[in-house]
């Protein structure tokens, strides 16, 4: 299980049907080809992508990542999971950015 910034992307791919390393490779090659062919005009295209769709994809990736909490068999494991979650949210501005994004809409 990866524990880096790519974890959300892997969880999202898994949630939407990607079950092998081939889907990651295919997505990487597709991004590389699009970047080489379209270049800077790709940024203009991606700017037009609806933020709501990205938020929905992020929600499903987060739910998929949270599903591992179902495997907690004891209170000690649950407390460790909560502490890790709290440190992640407090240590970064992710929660604040999420709330600001909601109220700014």
N, C-alpha and C positions, 0 to 999 in steps of 0.2 A: 504494500500500500504506500503510495507516495505521500509525502508530508511536506510538500512545497506549494508554491503558488499554482502549480498545475493540477492540484488535487480537485479543485472545483470543476475544471474542464474534463478531467477523467470521469468524475462522478456524473456530470451532465451527459457525456457520451454513453456511459453505461446505462443511465436512466432512459435514454432515447434509443437503445438497441445495440450500441457498440459493445461487443463482448470479447474482442480479441485485440491484440496489438496492431493488427492490420488496419483497424479504423483510425488509430492515432497516426499511423504512417500515411494513410490515404489523406487525412485532413492536412497533415504537414505538407505533403506534396502539392495538394490543391492550393494551399496558401502560398507556397513558394512560386508555383506557376502563375497564379493571379498577380502576385507582386512583381514578378519579372515582366509579365505581359502588359499589365495596366499601369504599373509604376505609381506615380503620384496621383493619378486620377482615381486610383482605388480609394484613397483617403476621402475624396469627395463623395464617392459612392457609399462608403461606410458611414459618413456623417449623416446621410439620409436615412439610415437604419433606425427604426422606431425604438426609443429607449424602453418603452413598455414591454416590447418583445424581449429585449436583453434582460430586463428585470424578471420576467417570467422564467426565462432560462436559468437565471441565477437562483431564483426561488426553488426550482426543481433540483438543481445541483445541491443546494443547501439541505433540502429535505433528504436527498440521497445520502449525503455525508452524515446527517443526524441519525440515520437509520442504524448506525453502528451502536448507538446507545441502547438499543433493544437487547444487546448481548450482555448488559451489565447484570451480574448475578448476585452481587452483594452491595451493601451500602458503601463499603470502602471504595469499590470500583466506581460507583456513582459519584461519590465525593471527589475523587480524582478527576473524573470527567468534567464536573462542574467547575472545579478550580482551573483546569486548563481552558475551559470556555471563558470564564471570567477574566483570566489573564490575557487571553487573546483579544477580547473585546475592549478591556480597559487599556491594554498596552498599545493598541492601535486606535486610530480614529475611525475605524470601520462603522461602529455603532452610531457615532455622532454623524458621520457622513450619510448613513442610511436615514436617520431621523431628519436631517436637514433636507435630504432629497425628497422625503415624503411631504414635508411642510412647504417646500419651495414649489411643488407642483400645483 
